[in-house]
Structures are given as C-alpha cells and as structure tokens.
C-alpha cells in the first residue's frame, strides 16, 4: 500500500527517503534524543535555582518557572532547527554555560543583568552566522581534526553516561575518578545502569531496530518496579526518582519570561569585566556548537566529501538565536545538544526527528511529572552506546602524520578529561598551529585558523588576563 499524500509531502520536505531513513526511524530517533536529554528539565532548574542565584528581589528563583522556560525554549528552538536546517540536532539550555551563569556571573550582578549578557552573546553569534564567519571557520578545520572532534565527543558523552549513572564518580583526592563512590559499585540504581548498558549493547550487536529506545523504556519500567519493592533512598537515584507521580499534569508557570536587562550589567560591573564575560560565553557557545554539529552530523553520515555540514549557515544562525532566546526567557543560553547523537544512533537523519523531540518538550510544559520519570540510570546506557558508535571514526585519522595525529590525540583526550567540548577543540587547534610551525609547514595554516588559535589562547589565559587588567 503506497504512503498517503501527507506522508509523501513530509518525506519530500525533510528528504527522509533520500537520506536512507523512514518516518518510523525518525520518530524513534526523536524519542531517544528527548529521553537522552530530558534530564535538562531537572538539572537546569537545579543549577539556576541554586542558593547562589536570586532574582531582582533577592529571592531564590522558582523551580516550576525554571522548568517551564527550560522546556519552552528547548521545544521552540529544536523545532525551528528541524524545519530550517533539516538536521537531527536538538537544542536546550547548555550545560557549563548555565553553571558559569549561576556561579560566576550572577554573583556579580542581578539576574536580569546576567540574562542580558547572554542575549548580547546570542546576538553576536547570529551576526557572525549571518555574515558567514562561523561557517567559514568550521569549513577551515582540517578533516583530521573534524574526525578527532567526533571521536572526542564520543568519549565525552560516554563519560557523561557513566557519571550520570553514578558508575564513575569524581573524588576530592587521588585518584580523581573512581568506580562508584568508594571504588566499588553499590545499590540497585547502579545495577539498573549495568543491566541497561548490557541490554543496549546486546540489542545493537544484534542490529535490533529501536535498540536504544527499547532499552530506555525497559529499564525505566525495571527501575520503577525496583524502587517500589526495595528500600532505596531517593538520593541514590540522583535527580530523578523512578516512581509513578501522584499528578500527571502540571500547569506551566511563565513568570520568568522576559526578565532580562540588555545593558544592565554594564552598570553593575566594569565595562572590561562585562566584555570578558561576554567573550567567555561567546567562545564557549561558538565552539561547543561547532564540535557538536560536526560530531553528530558525521555520525549520521551527512558530511559531504570535504567534511562540510549541510545547511551549516542555517544551523549556526538558529543556534545563535537559541542563545539569545534562552537569555530572553531566563533559561540561560540554549545550544545544540551532543545527546542528539543518541537519536542518530537510533536512525534519525533529518529534521523530522527534531519535530518529535520538540513536541515532547512542548508536552513537558504540561506533563513535567511524567517527563521526570526516566532515571539517569535508564537513559545513560544510550550515551555510552553512542560513544562506542562514534569511536569508529578514529580509524579514519591518519596516525602516521604527526602534524595531524598529535592535535587529533590532544582533541580526543582533552574533551573527556576536562569535561568540555570547547576545551578539546581549543587544545587541538593550538596544537595543530604550533606543530605546523615547528615542522616548517606554516603555509598550510589558513588565516582563519590563526585567528581561531589566537582566540583560544586568550580563552585559556583568561584568568591571568583578568589579573593583569585588574578585573575582580
């Protein structure tokens, strides 16, 4: 039976068949992406609503309001990315940037002033995207570094999975990372993660369709059952406790929308301080998106023969717009999420997967209790499995040419070890430029790479620069 006219129009608009996908795969991919990043609905409000963050009246920010703006901006920008760029790249409040906002920026100024800086940063990103500068920088990256970025992101999101599940824990002393919290695995939640990881990998090895989504759903049910019959402290699960909520519907609270002051920060801190804060936000957003876009689209097989991302200009503009929208909505800067790779691993290849993910974020406005059912121990195996899938790109790097092999290694290693995509890209860029000069091949370094390396030099040296300029 031939597909209906509406399905055919959908297929043509999103080029689903052309990219070797199906509507079913796109739906599954969109679902998996949502579940892989649904934790942001819990984590972003917890970070922004922490004890160090207060509104203009000195009160702690409302968690229900933060959940609302987090879901709202993620829904709108994810759908916009799908429609305009036709890429399976979801967006939400950026981790790292929200922490920087809460712990480094807000203590120096009021909440609306901090959001104003994020709006300015987003506008700058949009301008640079519209002029083609961001796209030119991305296209100037050597293919070997692009492949290394994908591999590094694979290790990074695998580490995110291990940490989110509590399988790997940071320690104050030595060693810096440990198995579980004490060098051993304890408790039912960790068992859920381990079983989920084995199930996910087994299903992938068997090439079962919907492997990642099946694992998430099965282990969520298992977690709910275990939590109901076993005596488990809620804290053992982390941010999300797997239990059926008392209420399925919660009305959204839009009280934080529009709480930003575009230039208020310049009256609270010095101009130099404000500019440096904007620069740090900008650089983090700029290159975090770059790494995520290359890594996710590479895993989806969408890069062309020169390693370029399709519809890159639209992707970057929407990403910049998401940063500004996040600030305007008091949700912190929104950016492309590396967890989109989980949906790609499930088969997503087009922006239709984003429509599904965005619709689920929209539903989360009203069904936030249901969205918070899936514990990280059930969703984290998907991130580890996708990390494996992205690692295969390591074989494409020319390890015999040290001029690219060493920067590639630095990129791959620094991302997970510093828990930052931006740090990995920056270290790789600097290593690439230095090695080209040392080996007498400086002519192979384009002016854009010189400029980018110089910006990263400032990025890594921001603290001594602040001290030199007398910035508090």
Secondary structure, 3 states (H helix, E strand, C coil): CCCCHHHHHHHHHHCCCCCCCCHHHHHHHHHHHHHHHCCHHHHHHHHHCCCCCECCCCCECCHHHHHHHHHHHHHHHHHHHHHHHCCCCCEEECCCHHHHHHHHHHHHCCHHHHHHHHHHHHHHHHHHHHCCHHHHHHHHCCHHHHHHHHHHHHHHHHHHHHHHHCCEEECCCCCCEEECCCCCCCCHHHHHHHHHHHHHHHHHHCCCCCHHHHHHHHHHHHHHHHHHHCCCCHHHHCCCCCCCCCCCCCCCCCCCCCCCCCCCHHHHCCHHHHHHHHHHHHHHHHHHHHHHHHHHHHHCCCCCCCCCCCCHHHHHHHHHHHHHHHHHCCCCCEEECCCHHHHHHCCCCCCHHHHHHHHHHHHHCCCHHHHCCCCHHHHHHHHHHHHHHHHHHHHHCCCCCHHHHHHHHHHHHHHHHHCCHHHHHHHHHHHHHHHHHHCCCHHHCCHHHHHHHHHHHHHHCHHHHHHHHCCC
